[in-house]
Amino acid sequence: MVVKTEDGQKLQNLARKGDYVQLVILYLVSIVQGGLVTGGISVSISSIEKAFHLSNFYVVLIFTFYNIFVGIVSIPLTYIAKNHKQIYISIGMFLICIGGIIFIMPVLMKSNQELNVTINSHLCIENKVHIQETEDPSQALYLSLMYVSFALIGIGAAPIFTIAIKYIFETFPEEKTPVFTSIFNMCQMFGSMIVFIFSKFILKIHIFPWQQHDQKITPEQETWVGAYWLTYLIGSMVMFVLMILNLIVTRFNARSRSK
């Protein structure tokens, strides 16, 4: 009987350690999410505009779709996700992965076409010529994919903004939760900062690194289009790994507490 009690106590201690492992995972998720959304869009706007010949208005709408779906999903989610919070968080992480992959699909589709980047002139006549030369019938498809991708990222981020915070308050001692939640919120800003720093190197890579491009065009020129999509590819891959780890730890904690 004593042995069983000692084994049960060990399992409970392991489960508590598992809670802290999941807290670290949530911090990393917050970093990636902040990097993909706030940081990623900020450093990608110019490249997206030049690569797909889009106006700033349509590109900024991508971030608007994200905010709309975060708001729409967050409200019902707080009532639905009473139990199995980590499962909901993992589903959110998966949706962010899918959204990130969809976001880079227009680049793969565009790589089959010739990249034609021209700088707008202030002369009305030259502007007309520019529009005719760069008009792309697939623009609507590219934009739709970007909007859908950030809608999915918004839906996936909703559990991180709501359920993750609730999980911290319900799992850890009351005196520690203010510090834990503050660190969690700071991680999003840290993620944006990481993207801002590394974007200097990422954007020096050509948008289609697998293709040969005009060597006369350098990253210092306005016609250069950097590989902004690498931020989303790396972020989605990291988020997928974190999702797998989160599910493994969730399963381990559930088994430890059931014994």
MARBARO-957285 format. One line per 3 residues: their letters; for each residue x negated, y negated, z of C-alpha. Coordinates in steps of 0.5 Angstrom, whole numbers, plus 2048, in hexadecimal, padded with zeros to 3 digits. Layout:
N
A	X,Y,Z  ... $
//
This chain:
259
MVV	800,800,800  7FA,7FB,802  7F7,7FD,7FB $
KTE	7FD,7FB,7F7  7FE,7F5,7FB  7F6,7F3,7FA $
DGQ	7F7,7F5,7F2  7FD,7F1,7F2  7FA,7EB,7F5 $
KLQ	7F4,7EB,7F0  7F9,7EB,7EA  7FC,7E5,7ED $
NLA	7F6,7E2,7EE  7F4,7E4,7E7  7FB,7E1,7E4 $
RKG	7F9,7DA,7E8  7F3,7DA,7E4  7F7,7DB,7DE $
DYV	7FB,7D5,7DF  7F5,7D1,7DF  7F2,7D4,7D9 $
QLV	7F9,7D2,7D6  7F8,7CB,7D8  7F1,7CB,7D5 $
ILY	7F5,7CD,7CE  7FA,7C8,7CF  7F4,7C3,7D0 $
LVS	7F1,7C5,7C9  7F8,7C6,7C6  7F9,7BE,7C8 $
IVQ	7F2,7BD,7C5  7F4,7C0,7BE  7FB,7BD,7BE $
GGL	7F8,7B6,7BF  7F3,7B7,7BA  7F7,7BA,7B4 $
VTG	7FD,7B4,7B5  7FA,7AE,7B8  7F3,7AF,7B6 $
GIS	7F4,7B3,7AF  7F9,7AE,7AC  7F6,7A8,7AE $
VSI	7EF,7AA,7AA  7F3,7AD,7A4  7F8,7A8,7A2 $
SSI	7F3,7A5,79D  7F1,7AB,79A  7F8,7AE,799 $
EKA	7FA,7A7,796  7F4,7A8,791  7F4,7AF,790 $
FHL	7FC,7B0,78E  7FD,7A8,78C  802,7A7,792 $
SNF	804,7A0,795  802,79F,79C  80A,79F,79E $
YVV	80B,7A6,79C  804,7A9,79F  806,7A5,7A6 $
LIF	80D,7A9,7A5  809,7AF,7A7  808,7AD,7AE $
TFY	80F,7AB,7AE  812,7B2,7AD  80D,7B4,7B2 $
NIF	810,7AF,7B7  818,7B1,7B5  817,7B8,7B6 $
VGI	813,7B8,7BD  819,7B4,7BF  81F,7B8,7BC $
VSI	81C,7BF,7BF  819,7BC,7C6  820,7BA,7C9 $
PLT	824,7C1,7C8  81D,7C5,7C9  81D,7C2,7D0 $
YIA	824,7C6,7D2  822,7CC,7CE  81B,7CE,7D0 $
KNH	81D,7D0,7D7  819,7D6,7D7  813,7D9,7D3 $
KQI	810,7D2,7D2  809,7D5,7D0  80D,7D8,7CA $
YIS	810,7D2,7C8  809,7CE,7C8  806,7D4,7C4 $
IGM	80C,7D3,7BF  80A,7CC,7BF  803,7CD,7BE $
FLI	805,7D2,7B8  809,7CD,7B4  803,7C8,7B5 $
CIG	7FF,7CD,7B2  804,7CE,7AC  805,7C6,7AB $
GII	7FD,7C5,7AB  7FD,7CA,7A5  803,7C7,7A1 $
FIM	800,7C0,7A2  7F9,7C2,79E  7FD,7C6,798 $
PVL	7FE,7C0,794  7F6,7C0,794  7F6,7C7,791 $
MKS	7FB,7C5,78C  7F8,7BF,78A  7F1,7C2,789 $
NQE	7F4,7C5,783  7F5,7BE,780  7EF,7B9,77E $
LNV	7EF,7B4,784  7F0,7AD,781  7EE,7A8,786 $
TIN	7EF,7A0,784  7EF,79A,788  7F5,795,787 $
SHL	7F3,78F,784  7F7,788,785  7F8,787,77E $
CIE	7FF,789,77C  7FE,78C,775  7F8,791,778 $
NKV	7FD,793,77E  802,795,779  7FD,799,775 $
HIQ	7FA,79C,77C  801,79F,77E  802,7A2,777 $
ETE	7FC,7A6,777  7FC,7A8,77E  804,7AA,77F $
DPS	804,7B1,781  80B,7B5,780  809,7BA,786 $
QAL	808,7B4,78B  80F,7B5,78E  80D,7BC,78F $
YLS	807,7BA,793  80B,7B5,797  810,7BA,799 $
LMY	80B,7BF,79B  807,7BA,79F  80E,7B8,7A2 $
VSF	810,7BF,7A4  809,7C1,7A7  809,7BB,7AC $
ALI	811,7BD,7AD  80E,7C4,7AF  808,7C0,7B3 $
GIG	80D,7BC,7B7  812,7C2,7B9  80C,7C6,7BB $
AAP	809,7C0,7BF  810,7BF,7C3  80E,7C5,7C8 $
IFT	808,7C2,7C9  80B,7BB,7CB  810,7BE,7CF $
IAI	80F,7C5,7D1  808,7C5,7D3  809,7BF,7D7 $
KYI	80E,7C3,7DB  80A,7C9,7DB  805,7C5,7DF $
FET	809,7C3,7E4  80C,7C9,7E5  806,7CE,7E6 $
FPE	801,7CA,7E9  801,7C6,7F0  804,7C0,7F1 $
EKT	7FE,7BC,7F3  7FB,7BE,7ED  800,7BD,7E7 $
PVF	7FF,7B6,7E6  7F7,7B7,7E5  7F9,7BD,7E0 $
TSI	7FE,7B9,7DC  7FA,7B3,7DC  7F4,7B7,7D9 $
FNM	7F9,7BA,7D4  7FB,7B3,7D2  7F4,7B1,7D1 $
CQM	7F2,7B7,7CD  7F7,7B4,7C7  7F3,7AE,7C7 $
FGS	7EC,7B2,7C7  7EF,7B6,7C1  7F0,7B0,7BD $
MIV	7E9,7AD,7BF  7E6,7B4,7BD  7E9,7B3,7B6 $
FIF	7E7,7AC,7B5  7E0,7AE,7B7  7DF,7B4,7B2 $
SKF	7E3,7B1,7AD  7DD,7AD,7AB  7DA,7B3,7A9 $
ILK	7E0,7B7,7A6  7E2,7B1,7A1  7DB,7B1,79E $
IHI	7DD,7B8,79B  7E1,7B8,795  7E8,7B9,795 $
FPW	7E7,7BF,790  7E0,7C2,793  7E1,7C8,78F $
QQH	7E1,7C4,788  7DB,7C0,785  7DD,7B9,785 $
DQK	7DA,7B2,782  7D3,7B1,786  7D3,7AA,784 $
ITP	7D9,7A9,789  7D7,7A9,790  7DA,7A9,797 $
EQE	7D8,7A1,797  7DD,7A0,791  7E4,79E,792 $
TWV	7E6,7A4,78D  7E3,7A9,791  7E8,7AE,794 $
GAY	7E6,7B2,79A  7E8,7B9,79D  7ED,7B6,7A2 $
WLT	7F0,7BD,7A2  7EA,7C0,7A5  7ED,7BD,7AC $
YLI	7F4,7C1,7AB  7F0,7C7,7A9  7EC,7C8,7AF $
GSM	7F1,7C5,7B4  7F6,7CA,7B1  7F1,7D0,7B2 $
VMF	7EF,7CE,7B9  7F7,7CD,7BB  7F8,7D4,7B8 $
VLM	7F2,7D7,7BD  7F5,7D3,7C3  7FC,7D6,7C1 $
ILN	7F9,7DD,7C1  7F5,7DC,7C8  7FB,7D9,7CB $
LIV	800,7DF,7C9  7FB,7E4,7CC  7FA,7E0,7D3 $
TRF	802,7DF,7D3  802,7E7,7D2  7FD,7E8,7D7 $
NAR	800,7E3,7DD  807,7E7,7DC  804,7EE,7DD $
SRS	800,7EB,7E3  806,7E8,7E6  80B,7EE,7E5 $
K	806,7F3,7E9 $
//
